[in-house]
Amino acid sequence: MSSSDPTTEDVAVPALLGPWQLMWRKFRRHRVAYWSLWIIGLIYFMALFGDFMSPEDPADTNRRGIFSPPQGIHFFVTGAAYSRRHRASIFS
């Protein structure tokens, strides 16, 4: 036989798969859906174990700051806004 003729060993025989296996195979080929499944799974994981991973108690409140206006988000605080006096009042 020549190398261009397919033999029975070279040809894959399709396996009989159930409907769920066929659906899973098709789902895994769809990259956006597959990554979305992982992201949704991560969100559910964080929702289930959020209390365990939280660094602070959600019921703990700062009674001195009840009437404070909403504050902006500051990822990096430098200069006069983060003075030694300010740090002492936060961590005490």
PDB file of N, CA, C and O in Angstrom:
ATOM      1  N   MET A   1       0.830  -1.180   0.000  1.00  0.00           N
ATOM      2  CA  MET A   1       0.000   0.000   0.000  1.00  0.00           C
ATOM      3  C   MET A   1       0.874   1.242   0.000  1.00  0.00           C
ATOM      4  O   MET A   1       1.973   1.253   0.554  1.00  0.00           O
ATOM      5  N   SER A   2       0.368   2.271  -0.625  1.00  0.00           N
ATOM      6  CA  SER A   2       1.112   3.516  -0.620  1.00  0.00           C
ATOM      7  C   SER A   2       0.778   4.308   0.637  1.00  0.00           C
ATOM      8  O   SER A   2      -0.197   4.016   1.331  1.00  0.00           O
ATOM      9  N   SER A   3       1.589   5.300   0.915  1.00  0.00           N
ATOM     10  CA  SER A   3       1.382   6.084   2.137  1.00  0.00           C
ATOM     11  C   SER A   3       0.169   7.001   2.042  1.00  0.00           C
ATOM     12  O   SER A   3      -0.300   7.494   3.068  1.00  0.00           O
ATOM     13  N   SER A   4      -0.354   7.242   0.842  1.00  0.00           N
ATOM     14  CA  SER A   4      -1.508   8.125   0.711  1.00  0.00           C
ATOM     15  C   SER A   4      -2.835   7.397   0.919  1.00  0.00           C
ATOM     16  O   SER A   4      -3.860   8.045   1.131  1.00  0.00           O
ATOM     17  N   ASP A   5      -2.837   6.071   0.862  1.00  0.00           N
ATOM     18  CA  ASP A   5      -4.067   5.313   1.090  1.00  0.00           C
ATOM     19  C   ASP A   5      -4.341   5.179   2.589  1.00  0.00           C
ATOM     20  O   ASP A   5      -3.480   4.728   3.344  1.00  0.00           O
ATOM     21  N   PRO A   6      -5.541   5.573   3.013  1.00  0.00           N
ATOM     22  CA  PRO A   6      -5.843   5.414   4.448  1.00  0.00           C
ATOM     23  C   PRO A   6      -6.091   3.941   4.767  1.00  0.00           C
ATOM     24  O   PRO A   6      -6.757   3.223   4.021  1.00  0.00           O
ATOM     25  N   THR A   7      -5.556   3.536   5.853  1.00  0.00           N
ATOM     26  CA  THR A   7      -5.796   2.177   6.326  1.00  0.00           C
ATOM     27  C   THR A   7      -6.781   2.230   7.489  1.00  0.00           C
ATOM     28  O   THR A   7      -7.137   3.303   7.975  1.00  0.00           O
ATOM     29  N   THR A   8      -7.198   1.092   7.907  1.00  0.00           N
ATOM     30  CA  THR A   8      -8.156   1.058   9.016  1.00  0.00           C
ATOM     31  C   THR A   8      -7.518   1.510  10.325  1.00  0.00           C
ATOM     32  O   THR A   8      -8.217   1.961  11.232  1.00  0.00           O
ATOM     33  N   GLU A   9      -6.187   1.390  10.429  1.00  0.00           N
ATOM     34  CA  GLU A   9      -5.529   1.836  11.653  1.00  0.00           C
ATOM     35  C   GLU A   9      -5.414   3.354  11.713  1.00  0.00           C
ATOM     36  O   GLU A   9      -5.377   3.927  12.802  1.00  0.00           O
ATOM     37  N   ASP A  10      -5.357   4.016  10.551  1.00  0.00           N
ATOM     38  CA  ASP A  10      -5.209   5.467  10.515  1.00  0.00           C
ATOM     39  C   ASP A  10      -6.532   6.203  10.703  1.00  0.00           C
ATOM     40  O   ASP A  10      -6.540   7.340  11.176  1.00  0.00           O
ATOM     41  N   VAL A  11      -7.624   5.590  10.352  1.00  0.00           N
ATOM     42  CA  VAL A  11      -8.930   6.239  10.413  1.00  0.00           C
ATOM     43  C   VAL A  11      -9.517   6.002  11.800  1.00  0.00           C
ATOM     44  O   VAL A  11      -9.622   4.864  12.256  1.00  0.00           O
ATOM     45  N   ALA A  12      -9.892   7.076  12.453  1.00  0.00           N
ATOM     46  CA  ALA A  12     -10.489   6.965  13.784  1.00  0.00           C
ATOM     47  C   ALA A  12     -11.952   6.596  13.660  1.00  0.00           C
ATOM     48  O   ALA A  12     -12.691   7.190  12.875  1.00  0.00           O
ATOM     49  N   VAL A  13     -12.350   5.641  14.416  1.00  0.00           N
ATOM     50  CA  VAL A  13     -13.743   5.212  14.431  1.00  0.00           C
ATOM     51  C   VAL A  13     -14.482   6.099  15.430  1.00  0.00           C
ATOM     52  O   VAL A  13     -14.066   6.197  16.584  1.00  0.00           O
ATOM     53  N   PRO A  14     -15.572   6.749  15.008  1.00  0.00           N
ATOM     54  CA  PRO A  14     -16.283   7.603  15.958  1.00  0.00           C
ATOM     55  C   PRO A  14     -16.909   6.778  17.069  1.00  0.00           C
ATOM     56  O   PRO A  14     -17.560   5.762  16.824  1.00  0.00           O
ATOM     57  N   ALA A  15     -16.698   7.236  18.286  1.00  0.00           N
ATOM     58  CA  ALA A  15     -17.268   6.544  19.434  1.00  0.00           C
ATOM     59  C   ALA A  15     -18.703   7.011  19.625  1.00  0.00           C
ATOM     60  O   ALA A  15     -19.056   8.146  19.303  1.00  0.00           O
ATOM     61  N   LEU A  16     -19.504   6.128  20.146  1.00  0.00           N
ATOM     62  CA  LEU A  16     -20.885   6.493  20.438  1.00  0.00           C
ATOM     63  C   LEU A  16     -20.904   7.215  21.778  1.00  0.00           C
ATOM     64  O   LEU A  16     -20.613   6.633  22.823  1.00  0.00           O
ATOM     65  N   LEU A  17     -21.249   8.478  21.723  1.00  0.00           N
ATOM     66  CA  LEU A  17     -21.279   9.298  22.924  1.00  0.00           C
ATOM     67  C   LEU A  17     -22.715   9.666  23.257  1.00  0.00           C
ATOM     68  O   LEU A  17     -23.576   9.769  22.384  1.00  0.00           O
ATOM     69  N   GLY A  18     -22.940   9.859  24.541  1.00  0.00           N
ATOM     70  CA  GLY A  18     -24.265  10.263  24.989  1.00  0.00           C
ATOM     71  C   GLY A  18     -24.508  11.732  24.709  1.00  0.00           C
ATOM     72  O   GLY A  18     -23.584  12.454  24.335  1.00  0.00           O
ATOM     73  N   PRO A  19     -25.744  12.183  24.885  1.00  0.00           N
ATOM     74  CA  PRO A  19     -26.061  13.584  24.600  1.00  0.00           C
ATOM     75  C   PRO A  19     -25.309  14.574  25.492  1.00  0.00           C
ATOM     76  O   PRO A  19     -24.923  15.646  25.026  1.00  0.00           O
ATOM     77  N   TRP A  20     -25.092  14.232  26.773  1.00  0.00           N
ATOM     78  CA  TRP A  20     -24.367  15.131  27.670  1.00  0.00           C
ATOM     79  C   TRP A  20     -22.898  15.213  27.278  1.00  0.00           C
ATOM     80  O   TRP A  20     -22.294  16.283  27.352  1.00  0.00           O
ATOM     81  N   GLN A  21     -22.327  14.102  26.865  1.00  0.00           N
ATOM     82  CA  GLN A  21     -20.937  14.113  26.427  1.00  0.00           C
ATOM     83  C   GLN A  21     -20.762  14.913  25.148  1.00  0.00           C
ATOM     84  O   GLN A  21     -19.778  15.638  24.999  1.00  0.00           O
ATOM     85  N   LEU A  22     -21.698  14.791  24.233  1.00  0.00           N
ATOM     86  CA  LEU A  22     -21.645  15.581  23.001  1.00  0.00           C
ATOM     87  C   LEU A  22     -21.807  17.067  23.301  1.00  0.00           C
ATOM     88  O   LEU A  22     -21.123  17.903  22.709  1.00  0.00           O
ATOM     89  N   MET A  23     -22.720  17.397  24.227  1.00  0.00           N
ATOM     90  CA  MET A  23     -22.928  18.795  24.593  1.00  0.00           C
ATOM     91  C   MET A  23     -21.687  19.363  25.272  1.00  0.00           C
ATOM     92  O   MET A  23     -21.301  20.497  24.988  1.00  0.00           O
ATOM     93  N   TRP A  24     -21.050  18.598  26.167  1.00  0.00           N
ATOM     94  CA  TRP A  24     -19.846  19.061  26.845  1.00  0.00           C
ATOM     95  C   TRP A  24     -18.698  19.262  25.844  1.00  0.00           C
ATOM     96  O   TRP A  24     -17.948  20.232  25.946  1.00  0.00           O
ATOM     97  N   ARG A  25     -18.568  18.356  24.895  1.00  0.00           N
ATOM     98  CA  ARG A  25     -17.520  18.470  23.886  1.00  0.00           C
ATOM     99  C   ARG A  25     -17.718  19.738  23.045  1.00  0.00           C
ATOM    100  O   ARG A  25     -16.757  20.450  22.754  1.00  0.00           O
ATOM    101  N   LYS A  26     -18.947  20.011  22.663  1.00  0.00           N
ATOM    102  CA  LYS A  26     -19.233  21.204  21.878  1.00  0.00           C
ATOM    103  C   LYS A  26     -19.057  22.472  22.721  1.00  0.00           C
ATOM    104  O   LYS A  26     -18.597  23.495  22.214  1.00  0.00           O
ATOM    105  N   PHE A  27     -19.421  22.405  24.004  1.00  0.00           N
ATOM    106  CA  PHE A  27     -19.257  23.543  24.903  1.00  0.00           C
ATOM    107  C   PHE A  27     -17.778  23.880  25.094  1.00  0.00           C
ATOM    108  O   PHE A  27     -17.412  25.055  25.119  1.00  0.00           O
ATOM    109  N   ARG A  28     -16.936  22.871  25.228  1.00  0.00           N
ATOM    110  CA  ARG A  28     -15.508  23.110  25.436  1.00  0.00           C
ATOM    111  C   ARG A  28     -14.840  23.712  24.211  1.00  0.00           C
ATOM    112  O   ARG A  28     -13.814  24.380  24.340  1.00  0.00           O
ATOM    113  N   ARG A  29     -15.386  23.495  23.044  1.00  0.00           N
ATOM    114  CA  ARG A  29     -14.828  24.091  21.828  1.00  0.00           C
ATOM    115  C   ARG A  29     -15.124  25.579  21.742  1.00  0.00           C
ATOM    116  O   ARG A  29     -14.389  26.323  21.092  1.00  0.00           O
ATOM    117  N   HIS A  30     -16.189  26.016  22.389  1.00  0.00           N
ATOM    118  CA  HIS A  30     -16.566  27.424  22.378  1.00  0.00           C
ATOM    119  C   HIS A  30     -15.756  28.132  23.469  1.00  0.00           C
ATOM    120  O   HIS A  30     -16.069  28.007  24.653  1.00  0.00           O
ATOM    121  N   ARG A  31     -14.727  28.865  23.076  1.00  0.00           N
ATOM    122  CA  ARG A  31     -13.781  29.424  24.044  1.00  0.00           C
ATOM    123  C   ARG A  31     -14.405  30.465  24.967  1.00  0.00           C
ATOM    124  O   ARG A  31     -14.122  30.472  26.165  1.00  0.00           O
ATOM    125  N   VAL A  32     -15.233  31.329  24.439  1.00  0.00           N
ATOM    126  CA  VAL A  32     -15.846  32.370  25.276  1.00  0.00           C
ATOM    127  C   VAL A  32     -16.740  31.737  26.339  1.00  0.00           C
ATOM    128  O   VAL A  32     -16.715  32.148  27.499  1.00  0.00           O
ATOM    129  N   ALA A  33     -17.513  30.760  25.953  1.00  0.00           N
ATOM    130  CA  ALA A  33     -18.399  30.096  26.914  1.00  0.00           C
ATOM    131  C   ALA A  33     -17.588  29.342  27.970  1.00  0.00           C
ATOM    132  O   ALA A  33     -17.952  29.332  29.146  1.00  0.00           O
ATOM    133  N   TYR A  34     -16.502  28.719  27.551  1.00  0.00           N
ATOM    134  CA  TYR A  34     -15.675  27.944  28.485  1.00  0.00           C
ATOM    135  C   TYR A  34     -15.026  28.866  29.515  1.00  0.00           C
ATOM    136  O   TYR A  34     -15.021  28.551  30.705  1.00  0.00           O
ATOM    137  N   TRP A  35     -14.478  30.002  29.076  1.00  0.00           N
ATOM    138  CA  TRP A  35     -13.867  30.942  30.017  1.00  0.00           C
ATOM    139  C   TRP A  35     -14.923  31.612  30.885  1.00  0.00           C
ATOM    140  O   TRP A  35     -14.658  31.921  32.047  1.00  0.00           O
ATOM    141  N   SER A  36     -16.098  31.837  30.348  1.00  0.00           N
ATOM    142  CA  SER A  36     -17.185  32.409  31.145  1.00  0.00           C
ATOM    143  C   SER A  36     -17.599  31.461  32.264  1.00  0.00           C
ATOM    144  O   SER A  36     -17.933  31.895  33.367  1.00  0.00           O
ATOM    145  N   LEU A  37     -17.573  30.168  31.972  1.00  0.00           N
ATOM    146  CA  LEU A  37     -17.885  29.181  33.007  1.00  0.00           C
ATOM    147  C   LEU A  37     -16.885  29.271  34.153  1.00  0.00           C
ATOM    148  O   LEU A  37     -17.280  29.199  35.317  1.00  0.00           O
ATOM    149  N   TRP A  38     -15.608  29.427  33.851  1.00  0.00           N
ATOM    150  CA  TRP A  38     -14.587  29.550  34.892  1.00  0.00           C
ATOM    151  C   TRP A  38     -14.759  30.841  35.691  1.00  0.00           C
ATOM    152  O   TRP A  38     -14.583  30.839  36.910  1.00  0.00           O
ATOM    153  N   ILE A  39     -15.097  31.926  35.029  1.00  0.00           N
ATOM    154  CA  ILE A  39     -15.280  33.204  35.721  1.00  0.00           C
ATOM    155  C   ILE A  39     -16.501  33.143  36.638  1.00  0.00           C
ATOM    156  O   ILE A  39     -16.442  33.594  37.782  1.00  0.00           O
ATOM    157  N   ILE A  40     -17.604  32.586  36.139  1.00  0.00           N
ATOM    158  CA  ILE A  40     -18.808  32.442  36.969  1.00  0.00           C
ATOM    159  C   ILE A  40     -18.522  31.509  38.150  1.00  0.00           C
ATOM    160  O   ILE A  40     -18.989  31.755  39.262  1.00  0.00           O
ATOM    161  N   GLY A  41     -17.769  30.458  37.913  1.00  0.00           N
ATOM    162  CA  GLY A  41     -17.382  29.553  39.001  1.00  0.00           C
ATOM    163  C   GLY A  41     -16.552  30.259  40.054  1.00  0.00           C
ATOM    164  O   GLY A  41     -16.733  30.019  41.248  1.00  0.00           O
ATOM    165  N   LEU A  42     -15.643  31.128  39.630  1.00  0.00           N
ATOM    166  CA  LEU A  42     -14.832  31.899  40.577  1.00  0.00           C
ATOM    167  C   LEU A  42     -15.700  32.854  41.391  1.00  0.00           C
ATOM    168  O   LEU A  42     -15.493  33.008  42.595  1.00  0.00           O
ATOM    169  N   ILE A  43     -16.662  33.489  40.744  1.00  0.00           N
ATOM    170  CA  ILE A  43     -17.564  34.393  41.459  1.00  0.00           C
ATOM    171  C   ILE A  43     -18.386  33.620  42.494  1.00  0.00           C
ATOM    172  O   ILE A  43     -18.555  34.091  43.618  1.00  0.00           O
ATOM    173  N   TYR A  44     -18.892  32.457  42.135  1.00  0.00           N
ATOM    174  CA  TYR A  44     -19.634  31.641  43.097  1.00  0.00           C
ATOM    175  C   TYR A  44     -18.742  31.188  44.246  1.00  0.00           C
ATOM    176  O   TYR A  44     -19.181  31.153  45.396  1.00  0.00           O
ATOM    177  N   PHE A  45     -17.494  30.841  43.943  1.00  0.00           N
ATOM    178  CA  PHE A  45     -16.550  30.431  44.986  1.00  0.00           C
ATOM    179  C   PHE A  45     -16.318  31.570  45.974  1.00  0.00           C
ATOM    180  O   PHE A  45     -16.311  31.353  47.186  1.00  0.00           O
ATOM    181  N   MET A  46     -16.126  32.785  45.455  1.00  0.00           N
ATOM    182  CA  MET A  46     -15.910  33.937  46.335  1.00  0.00           C
ATOM    183  C   MET A  46     -17.161  34.245  47.143  1.00  0.00           C
ATOM    184  O   MET A  46     -17.061  34.669  48.295  1.00  0.00           O
ATOM    185  N   ALA A  47     -18.339  34.040  46.557  1.00  0.00           N
ATOM    186  CA  ALA A  47     -19.576  34.294  47.297  1.00  0.00           C
ATOM    187  C   ALA A  47     -19.769  33.277  48.422  1.00  0.00           C
ATOM    188  O   ALA A  47     -20.238  33.625  49.506  1.00  0.00           O
ATOM    189  N   LEU A  48     -19.410  32.033  48.162  1.00  0.00           N
ATOM    190  CA  LEU A  48     -19.584  30.999  49.183  1.00  0.00           C
ATOM    191  C   LEU A  48     -18.585  31.140  50.326  1.00  0.00           C
ATOM    192  O   LEU A  48     -18.940  30.943  51.488  1.00  0.00           O
ATOM    193  N   PHE A  49     -17.336  31.481  50.005  1.00  0.00           N
ATOM    194  CA  PHE A  49     -16.289  31.520  51.015  1.00  0.00           C
ATOM    195  C   PHE A  49     -15.827  32.946  51.322  1.00  0.00           C
ATOM    196  O   PHE A  49     -14.723  33.134  51.833  1.00  0.00           O
ATOM    197  N   GLY A  50     -16.647  33.948  51.019  1.00  0.00           N
ATOM    198  CA  GLY A  50     -16.283  35.339  51.254  1.00  0.00           C
ATOM    199  C   GLY A  50     -16.099  35.678  52.721  1.00  0.00           C
ATOM    200  O   GLY A  50     -15.189  36.431  53.071  1.00  0.00           O
ATOM    201  N   ASP A  51     -16.936  35.143  53.575  1.00  0.00           N
ATOM    202  CA  ASP A  51     -16.808  35.415  55.007  1.00  0.00           C
ATOM    203  C   ASP A  51     -15.518  34.842  55.562  1.00  0.00           C
ATOM    204  O   ASP A  51     -14.899  35.436  56.445  1.00  0.00           O
ATOM    205  N   PHE A  52     -15.115  33.708  55.057  1.00  0.00           N
ATOM    206  CA  PHE A  52     -13.887  33.079  55.524  1.00  0.00           C
ATOM    207  C   PHE A  52     -12.657  33.860  55.054  1.00  0.00           C
ATOM    208  O   PHE A  52     -11.681  33.972  55.796  1.00  0.00           O
ATOM    209  N   MET A  53     -12.692  34.404  53.820  1.00  0.00           N
ATOM    210  CA  MET A  53     -11.539  35.098  53.259  1.00  0.00           C
ATOM    211  C   MET A  53     -11.495  36.582  53.618  1.00  0.00           C
ATOM    212  O   MET A  53     -10.492  37.245  53.353  1.00  0.00           O
ATOM    213  N   SER A  54     -12.550  37.110  54.209  1.00  0.00           N
ATOM    214  CA  SER A  54     -12.616  38.533  54.527  1.00  0.00           C
ATOM    215  C   SER A  54     -11.640  38.876  55.651  1.00  0.00           C
ATOM    216  O   SER A  54     -11.563  38.151  56.643  1.00  0.00           O
ATOM    217  N   PRO A  55     -10.886  39.984  55.506  1.00  0.00           N
ATOM    218  CA  PRO A  55      -9.941  40.338  56.566  1.00  0.00           C
ATOM    219  C   PRO A  55     -10.605  40.988  57.779  1.00  0.00           C
ATOM    220  O   PRO A  55      -9.999  41.055  58.848  1.00  0.00           O
ATOM    221  N   GLU A  56     -11.832  41.462  57.627  1.00  0.00           N
ATOM    222  CA  GLU A  56     -12.505  42.142  58.730  1.00  0.00           C
ATOM    223  C   GLU A  56     -13.908  41.582  58.922  1.00  0.00           C
ATOM    224  O   GLU A  56     -14.471  40.944  58.033  1.00  0.00           O
ATOM    225  N   ASP A  57     -14.446  41.831  60.081  1.00  0.00           N
ATOM    226  CA  ASP A  57     -15.801  41.398  60.391  1.00  0.00           C
ATOM    227  C   ASP A  57     -16.797  42.320  59.685  1.00  0.00           C
ATOM    228  O   ASP A  57     -16.697  43.538  59.835  1.00  0.00           O
ATOM    229  N   PRO A  58     -17.761  41.780  58.915  1.00  0.00           N
ATOM    230  CA  PRO A  58     -18.707  42.655  58.216  1.00  0.00           C
ATOM    231  C   PRO A  58     -19.647  43.411  59.161  1.00  0.00           C
ATOM    232  O   PRO A  58     -20.192  44.445  58.775  1.00  0.00           O
ATOM    233  N   ALA A  59     -19.849  42.924  60.379  1.00  0.00           N
ATOM    234  CA  ALA A  59     -20.737  43.590  61.331  1.00  0.00           C
ATOM    235  C   ALA A  59     -20.018  44.680  62.122  1.00  0.00           C
ATOM    236  O   ALA A  59     -20.664  45.460  62.821  1.00  0.00           O
ATOM    237  N   ASP A  60     -18.690  44.743  62.023  1.00  0.00           N
ATOM    238  CA  ASP A  60     -17.917  45.744  62.755  1.00  0.00           C
ATOM    239  C   ASP A  60     -18.071  47.108  62.089  1.00  0.00           C
ATOM    240  O   ASP A  60     -17.846  47.241  60.887  1.00  0.00           O
ATOM    241  N   THR A  61     -18.455  48.124  62.870  1.00  0.00           N
ATOM    242  CA  THR A  61     -18.634  49.475  62.326  1.00  0.00           C
ATOM    243  C   THR A  61     -17.766  50.456  63.085  1.00  0.00           C
ATOM    244  O   THR A  61     -17.422  50.232  64.246  1.00  0.00           O
ATOM    245  N   ASN A  62     -17.417  51.534  62.427  1.00  0.00           N
ATOM    246  CA  ASN A  62     -16.678  52.617  63.049  1.00  0.00           C
ATOM    247  C   ASN A  62     -17.696  53.676  63.474  1.00  0.00           C
ATOM    248  O   ASN A  62     -18.228  54.392  62.626  1.00  0.00           O
ATOM    249  N   ARG A  63     -17.966  53.780  64.747  1.00  0.00           N
ATOM    250  CA  ARG A  63     -19.011  54.684  65.226  1.00  0.00           C
ATOM    251  C   ARG A  63     -18.631  56.155  65.074  1.00  0.00           C
ATOM    252  O   ARG A  63     -19.507  57.020  65.046  1.00  0.00           O
ATOM    253  N   ARG A  64     -17.330  56.446  64.976  1.00  0.00           N
ATOM    254  CA  ARG A  64     -16.920  57.838  64.792  1.00  0.00           C
ATOM    255  C   ARG A  64     -17.161  58.302  63.361  1.00  0.00           C
ATOM    256  O   ARG A  64     -17.238  59.507  63.124  1.00  0.00           O
ATOM    257  N   GLY A  65     -17.280  57.402  62.416  1.00  0.00           N
ATOM    258  CA  GLY A  65     -17.418  57.793  61.024  1.00  0.00           C
ATOM    259  C   GLY A  65     -18.797  57.570  60.446  1.00  0.00           C
ATOM    260  O   GLY A  65     -18.936  57.440  59.230  1.00  0.00           O
ATOM    261  N   ILE A  66     -19.827  57.521  61.285  1.00  0.00           N
ATOM    262  CA  ILE A  66     -21.175  57.232  60.805  1.00  0.00           C
ATOM    263  C   ILE A  66     -21.692  58.333  59.883  1.00  0.00           C
ATOM    264  O   ILE A  66     -22.305  58.040  58.857  1.00  0.00           O
ATOM    265  N   PHE A  67     -21.452  59.594  60.235  1.00  0.00           N
ATOM    266  CA  PHE A  67     -21.984  60.703  59.449  1.00  0.00           C
ATOM    267  C   PHE A  67     -20.968  61.258  58.453  1.00  0.00           C
ATOM    268  O   PHE A  67     -21.148  62.366  57.947  1.00  0.00           O
ATOM    269  N   SER A  68     -19.934  60.527  58.172  1.00  0.00           N
ATOM    270  CA  SER A  68     -18.925  60.964  57.199  1.00  0.00           C
ATOM    271  C   SER A  68     -19.488  60.837  55.793  1.00  0.00           C
ATOM    272  O   SER A  68     -20.260  59.919  55.515  1.00  0.00           O
ATOM    273  N   PRO A  69     -19.108  61.751  54.900  1.00  0.00           N
ATOM    274  CA  PRO A  69     -19.550  61.609  53.510  1.00  0.00           C
ATOM    275  C   PRO A  69     -18.821  60.444  52.835  1.00  0.00           C
ATOM    276  O   PRO A  69     -17.783  60.003  53.328  1.00  0.00           O
ATOM    277  N   PRO A  70     -19.338  59.949  51.738  1.00  0.00           N
ATOM    278  CA  PRO A  70     -18.653  58.866  51.027  1.00  0.00           C
ATOM    279  C   PRO A  70     -17.266  59.317  50.573  1.00  0.00           C
ATOM    280  O   PRO A  70     -17.080  60.455  50.143  1.00  0.00           O
ATOM    281  N   GLN A  71     -16.326  58.435  50.671  1.00  0.00           N
ATOM    282  CA  GLN A  71     -14.943  58.743  50.322  1.00  0.00           C
ATOM    283  C   GLN A  71     -14.606  58.148  48.970  1.00  0.00           C
ATOM    284  O   GLN A  71     -15.177  57.133  48.571  1.00  0.00           O
ATOM    285  N   GLY A  72     -13.692  58.769  48.277  1.00  0.00           N
ATOM    286  CA  GLY A  72     -13.212  58.242  47.007  1.00  0.00           C
ATOM    287  C   GLY A  72     -12.280  57.055  47.212  1.00  0.00           C
ATOM    288  O   GLY A  72     -11.803  56.814  48.321  1.00  0.00           O
ATOM    289  N   ILE A  73     -12.034  56.340  46.170  1.00  0.00           N
ATOM    290  CA  ILE A  73     -11.141  55.192  46.245  1.00  0.00           C
ATOM    291  C   ILE A  73      -9.718  55.682  46.028  1.00  0.00           C
ATOM    292  O   ILE A  73      -9.426  56.340  45.030  1.00  0.00           O
ATOM    293  N   HIS A  74      -8.839  55.360  46.963  1.00  0.00           N
ATOM    294  CA  HIS A  74      -7.433  55.752  46.880  1.00  0.00           C
ATOM    295  C   HIS A  74      -6.589  54.485  46.982  1.00  0.00           C
ATOM    296  O   HIS A  74      -6.523  53.855  48.037  1.00  0.00           O
ATOM    297  N   PHE A  75      -5.950  54.122  45.880  1.00  0.00           N
ATOM    298  CA  PHE A  75      -5.110  52.930  45.901  1.00  0.00           C
ATOM    299  C   PHE A  75      -3.767  53.223  46.553  1.00  0.00           C
ATOM    300  O   PHE A  75      -3.234  52.389  47.285  1.00  0.00           O
ATOM    301  N   PHE A  76      -3.223  54.398  46.291  1.00  0.00           N
ATOM    302  CA  PHE A  76      -1.939  54.782  46.864  1.00  0.00           C
ATOM    303  C   PHE A  76      -2.101  56.154  47.511  1.00  0.00           C
ATOM    304  O   PHE A  76      -2.393  57.135  46.826  1.00  0.00           O
ATOM    305  N   VAL A  77      -1.912  56.225  48.839  1.00  0.00           N
ATOM    306  CA  VAL A  77      -2.053  57.481  49.563  1.00  0.00           C
ATOM    307  C   VAL A  77      -0.658  57.910  49.988  1.00  0.00           C
ATOM    308  O   VAL A  77       0.053  57.171  50.668  1.00  0.00           O
ATOM    309  N   THR A  78      -0.276  59.116  49.580  1.00  0.00           N
ATOM    310  CA  THR A  78       1.050  59.619  49.920  1.00  0.00           C
ATOM    311  C   THR A  78       0.941  61.056  50.391  1.00  0.00           C
ATOM    312  O   THR A  78      -0.102  61.693  50.242  1.00  0.00           O
ATOM    313  N   GLY A  79       2.015  61.557  50.954  1.00  0.00           N
ATOM    314  CA  GLY A  79       2.095  62.969  51.315  1.00  0.00           C
ATOM    315  C   GLY A  79       1.334  63.306  52.573  1.00  0.00           C
ATOM    316  O   GLY A  79       1.229  62.499  53.497  1.00  0.00           O
ATOM    317  N   ALA A  80       0.804  64.517  52.592  1.00  0.00           N
ATOM    318  CA  ALA A  80       0.134  65.041  53.789  1.00  0.00           C
ATOM    319  C   ALA A  80      -1.138  64.280  54.112  1.00  0.00           C
ATOM    320  O   ALA A  80      -1.573  64.262  55.263  1.00  0.00           O
ATOM    321  N   ALA A  81      -1.739  63.652  53.111  1.00  0.00           N
ATOM    322  CA  ALA A  81      -2.982  62.917  53.364  1.00  0.00           C
ATOM    323  C   ALA A  81      -2.742  61.689  54.233  1.00  0.00           C
ATOM    324  O   ALA A  81      -3.677  61.154  54.829  1.00  0.00           O
ATOM    325  N   TYR A  82      -1.503  61.247  54.302  1.00  0.00           N
ATOM    326  CA  TYR A  82      -1.203  60.038  55.078  1.00  0.00           C
ATOM    327  C   TYR A  82      -0.132  60.359  56.114  1.00  0.00           C
ATOM    328  O   TYR A  82       0.922  59.723  56.149  1.00  0.00           O
ATOM    329  N   SER A  83      -0.405  61.330  56.939  1.00  0.00           N
ATOM    330  CA  SER A  83       0.565  61.750  57.945  1.00  0.00           C
ATOM    331  C   SER A  83       0.576  60.767  59.101  1.00  0.00           C
ATOM    332  O   SER A  83      -0.256  59.864  59.192  1.00  0.00           O
ATOM    333  N   ARG A  84       1.543  60.972  59.980  1.00  0.00           N
ATOM    334  CA  ARG A  84       1.685  60.088  61.143  1.00  0.00           C
ATOM    335  C   ARG A  84       0.453  60.186  62.043  1.00  0.00           C
ATOM    336  O   ARG A  84       0.011  59.180  62.597  1.00  0.00           O
ATOM    337  N   ARG A  85      -0.100  61.380  62.191  1.00  0.00           N
ATOM    338  CA  ARG A  85      -1.281  61.565  63.037  1.00  0.00           C
ATOM    339  C   ARG A  85      -2.490  60.824  62.445  1.00  0.00           C
ATOM    340  O   ARG A  85      -3.270  60.207  63.171  1.00  0.00           O
ATOM    341  N   HIS A  86      -2.628  60.896  61.140  1.00  0.00           N
ATOM    342  CA  HIS A  86      -3.732  60.230  60.464  1.00  0.00           C
ATOM    343  C   HIS A  86      -3.617  58.712  60.601  1.00  0.00           C
ATOM    344  O   HIS A  86      -4.607  58.035  60.876  1.00  0.00           O
ATOM    345  N   ARG A  87      -2.415  58.184  60.410  1.00  0.00           N
ATOM    346  CA  ARG A  87      -2.184  56.757  60.572  1.00  0.00           C
ATOM    347  C   ARG A  87      -2.511  56.302  61.984  1.00  0.00           C
ATOM    348  O   ARG A  87      -3.088  55.230  62.170  1.00  0.00           O
ATOM    349  N   ALA A  88      -2.155  57.090  62.967  1.00  0.00           N
ATOM    350  CA  ALA A  88      -2.423  56.732  64.361  1.00  0.00           C
ATOM    351  C   ALA A  88      -3.914  56.670  64.637  1.00  0.00           C
ATOM    352  O   ALA A  88      -4.365  55.819  65.404  1.00  0.00           O
ATOM    353  N   SER A  89      -4.693  57.566  64.019  1.00  0.00           N
ATOM    354  CA  SER A  89      -6.133  57.542  64.269  1.00  0.00           C
ATOM    355  C   SER A  89      -6.802  56.364  63.548  1.00  0.00           C
ATOM    356  O   SER A  89      -7.835  55.873  64.004  1.00  0.00           O
ATOM    357  N   ILE A  90      -6.241  55.918  62.458  1.00  0.00           N
ATOM    358  CA  ILE A  90      -6.839  54.793  61.738  1.00  0.00           C
ATOM    359  C   ILE A  90      -6.591  53.482  62.457  1.00  0.00           C
ATOM    360  O   ILE A  90      -7.505  52.675  62.621  1.00  0.00           O
ATOM    361  N   PHE A  91      -5.342  53.266  62.891  1.00  0.00           N
ATOM    362  CA  PHE A  91      -4.963  51.971  63.446  1.00  0.00           C
ATOM    363  C   PHE A  91      -5.124  51.865  64.944  1.00  0.00           C
ATOM    364  O   PHE A  91      -4.734  50.850  65.521  1.00  0.00           O
ATOM    365  N   SER A  92      -5.671  52.849  65.591  1.00  0.00           N
ATOM    366  CA  SER A  92      -5.847  52.763  67.040  1.00  0.00           C
ATOM    367  C   SER A  92      -7.246  52.329  67.395  1.00  0.00           C
ATOM    368  O   SER A  92      -7.573  52.203  68.575  1.00  0.00           O
TER     369      SER A  92
END
